[in-house]
């Protein structure tokens, strides 16, 4: 199926007759995407409503209809500038294969404001647009159900809000659940089960006597009331579920405000002040240790040069003393030698020469060690040793002082940090307000969850009661109403119901298995991250998605980023469309939503060109921007481009060729 043309006349913000060519085939080339750009409020959603309205008429699930009657909705769709006598008109031309041949039909819906019969005029035109196909007009609802069933239309005609709801909720919203049920054929099975119950009850009424009939009607009345209560309770449960989600969001906002405005720090004020006192005591201890150092040798660090000079002078004078002692010893030895020589046979001349030599030798040996300046320190060995000890202890004291200064600095910084934290804490009265707001939000959540649980239990009780009433009805009819003509129908209906239940379960499992694989493949293809999810399963009752990693462990949905959740939702819709087996166009309103750049790139490059043979994109300039549209153009994915030009003065929209860039 391919949409070829959409004509709007006096519809919504579109004044006069405006035509959009939707055919993806252009110049013997086929590109899937029809791109329509428009700002918010410029008429993009109106185009989606026009397509739905053309296809389904009074059954259309349009965005602005709500609880309006079809007559009121048609009146609402009439352009504000239209004269009372002018007609509002929608035309949708599509092509599909019928009997192995392509055929075209033009759906025409025409109405005027405040129509007498409260509905529009439907016309179906053939290939030449001149003759109506009356047979299709009378059976159009059945005909379009075969081409694009209403139940699964939301898989092909959807908007960004639908994707966001599907991404944020743990279970699919009702509109998607209905599409899944239609896709799996469950609606038909349920309808058949209800029809069988109606048939059996009708037969039982026909064969029952007056008393039996009266009792049977009482049971049926009670069962009907119970089923109505069940439906009402289910709706109330859904409302409470939404209420719980809203209150949880408010609770989170209150908690965030409590944190950001210093409520948490205010609650921890006593602990912070205690830490501050502890750090202050530690600083006092460090300072006391530094005072003790200052009372010892540490002040001598103020005269390092003088200490060095004294130490050096002491060493010089000590060495001079040692040299003088050794010189005196040599002189004494030389004197003994000369005395001995004089007593011997050595001549006086030789003794004199020897004496001269010894004097010169001693002078030459100690010439370099002659004291240039007179000694002034005159320190003994013990004093010099004490000086060395003092210098050694001084060096240790300096190292210890530096360490304690570093410790003192760190402690003071920690105290400053604690002081800043205490300063950011909320004032007592503000803290009380923040705490009361948070507690109120928490109490509301607890109360809402309690109400939700109460209603959920009531729903479970009603389900049990209904099952009991059905068994009672069945037992009553089997035990008390016997009739040969109806016995076969009743027995056969029970067997059919059991077979139908088994068929429904097997059909669900078979199609869900295929759907699970398609959704997983689509998600991994869009995500471009193969190690995140290894397997996806779908709950057979709620149709919620369950994700598992390579180790078979569940991957909670809240661990996914917002962009990954939206890609998962799109993969879910894409997988459903694939499994449906229908080759249909896809129309997407506000397709990119709040996706970041990387996820947008994946969607633009991977999903849009592959979503279907025809993809109608309705986007703002911030969703499919300059970069994205250039990528699509480079990949030759765009067949046609249109711009919905909205005039805020006249509140009218005109359709122009081209995009924002």
TORDO-107129 format. One record per residue (C-alpha): x, y, z. Coordinates in steps of 0.5 Angstrom, whole numbers, plus 500, padded with zeros to 3 digits. Example, Ala and Ser with C-alpha at 12.3 -4.5 7.8 and 13.67 -1.06 7.14 Angstrom:
% TORDO-107129
525491516/527498514/
% end
This chain:
% TORDO-107129
500500500/503507498/500514500/500518493/497524495/493528500/488534499/486539504/481544503/479549509/481543514/484546521/489551519/489550512/485555508/483554501/485547497/492545498/495539495/501534498/504529493/506523497/509519492/516516494/517515486/520520483/524521476/524513476/528513483/525511489/527514496/522512502/522519506/517524505/519530509/515535512/518541516/514545521/514549527/510547533/503549532/504550525/499544523/504537523/499534527/493536523/496532517/496526521/489527523/487528516/490521514/487518520/480521519/480520511/481512513/477511519/472517519/468516526/472511528/479515527/483516533/485523532/489528537/484533538/478529539/478527546/471525548/468530543/462527538/464526531/459532529/463536534/469534532/468535525/465542526/472543530/476541524/473547520/478553518/476559522/476563515/471559512/465562509/458558512/457555505/464553503/465545504/471542508/474537504/479531505/482527500/487521500/489517494/493511495/495505491/495498493/496491490/489487489/488481485/496482483/495488480/496495482/489499483/488506486/483509490/481516492/478517499/474523499/470526505/466532505/462536510/460543512/459546519/454544523/451538518/444536519/446529520/452530524/457526519/461527513/459525506/464519504/466518497/471513494/473514487/477509482/483510477/480516473/477520479/470521476/466515478/464513485/465506487/459505491/460498493/466500497/462506500/457501503/463497506/469501507/470500514/471492513/475494507/480498510/480493516/483488511/488493509/490497515/486495521/485500526/487496532/494496529/494503525/498506531/504502529/504505523/501512524/505515531/508521534/513522539/509523545/507516544/514514543/516518550/510514553/512507551/519509553/518511560/512506562/514499565/508496561/506499554/500504554/493502552/493504545/500500544/497494548/490494543/495494537/499488540/492484541/490486534/496484531/496477535/489476533/487476541/481480540/478476535/479470540/476474546/470476541/469469539/469467547/464472549/460470543/460463545/458465552/452469549/450463545/450458551/446463555/441464550/440456549/439455557/434461557/430457551/430451555/429453562/423453566/420459569/424458576/430456572/430462568/429466574/435463578/439463571/437471570/439472577/446469576/447473570/445480573/450479579/455476574/454483569/454487575/461484578/464485571/462492571/465493578/471489575/472494569/470500574/475498579/480497573/480504571/480506578/487502579/490505572/488512575/491511582/497508578/498514574/497518581/502514584/507516579/506523579/507523587/513519586/515525581/513530586/517527592/523526588/523534586/522535594/528531595/532534590/530541593/531539600/538537598/540543593/537548598/542545604/536541608/541535608/547539611/542542616/540535618/547533619/549540622/551537629/555532626/559537622/560542628/562536632/567534627/569542627/570541634/575535633/579538628/580544632/582540638/587537634/590543631/591545638/595539640/599541634/600548636/602545643/607541640/610546636/611551642/615545645/619545639/620553640/622552647/628547645/633548640/629551634/630558635/637557633/634556626/634564626/642564626/644558621/650562618/652564625/652556627/655554621/661560622/662557629/662550627/667551621/672556626/672550631/674545626/679550624/682551631/682544633/686542627/691547628/692544635/693537632/698540628/702544633/702538637/705534632/710539630/712539637/713532638/717532631/722538634/723534641/725528637/730532632/733535639/734528641/737526635/742532635/744530642/746523640/749526634/753531638/755525643/758521637/763521632/760526628/763532626/760539628/759541621/755535619/751536626/750543624/748541617/743536619/740541624/739546619/736540614/731538620/729545621/728546614/724540613/719541619/718548617/716546610/712540612/708545617/708551612/701550609/698549616/700556619/695559622/693566618/689569624/689568631/684563634/678566638/673561639/678557644/673551644/675545647/673538645/667537649/664544647/665542640/662535641/656539644/655544638/655538633/649535637/645541638/646542630/643535629/638536634/636543630/635539623/631534626/627540630/626543623/624537619/619536625/616543625/615543617/611536618/607540624/606546619/603541614/599538618/596544621/595547614/591541612/587541619/585548618/583547610/579541613/576546618/574551613/571546609/566544614/565551616/563552608/558546609/555549615/554556612/551552606/546549611/539551611/537556616/533552622/526555619/528554612/530547614/523545618/519547611/524543607/523537611/516538612/515539604/519532603/515529609/509531606/511528599/513522602/506521606/502522600/506517596/505512602/498514602/497513594/501506594/496504600/490506596/493503590/494496593/487496596/484497589/489492586/487487592/479489591/481487583/484481585/478479589/473481584/476477579/476471584/468473585/467473577/470466576/466463582/460466579/461463572/463456575/456457579/452459573/456453569/454448575/447451575/446450568/449443567/446440574/439443573/437445565/437439561/435439554/437434549/437440543/441444547/446439551/450438544/451446544/453447551/458441551/461443544/461450547/465448553/470444549/471450544/472455549/478450552/480449545/480457544/484458550/489453548/490456541/490463544/496461549/500458543/498463538/501468543/507465545/509463537/508470535/511473541/517469540/518472533/516479536/522478541/527477536/525482531/525487537/532485540/535486532/531492531/534495538/541493537/541495530/539502532/543502538/549500535/552497542/551489541/554488548/548492552/542487551/543479549/536477549/529481550/523477552/515480552/511478558/505474555/500478560/502486560/506485554/512489558/519488555/524485560/532485558/537480559/545481558/550476556/550473562/543472562/542477568/536482568/538489565/533494569/530499564/532504569/539503567/538505560/539512559/533517556/535516549/536508550/529508552/526512546/530507542/527501545/520504544/522505537/525498536/518495539/514499534/518497529/518490531/511490531/510493524/515488521/511482525/504484523/506482515/503488513/507492507/504499509/507506510/509509516/508516518/511519524/510526528/515529532/520523531/526525535/523528541/529529546/534524543/541526544/546527538/548520537/542517538/539522533/544520528/543512529/535514528/536518522/541513518/539507520/531507522/528512517/531510511/529502513/522503517/518502511/518503503/514510505/516514511/512520512/516525517/513531520/519535524/521541527/527545525/530542532/529535531/531534524/536540523/541542518/546536519/540531519/537533513/544533509/545526512/539524509/540528502/547525502/544518502/539519497/533517502/528523501/524523495/520530497/521536502/515540504/515546509/509548513/509555513/505558519/502565519/501567526/497573524/492570520/493563524/493560517/498555514/500554507/504548504/511550500/516546497/523545500/525544507/528549512/535549509/
% end
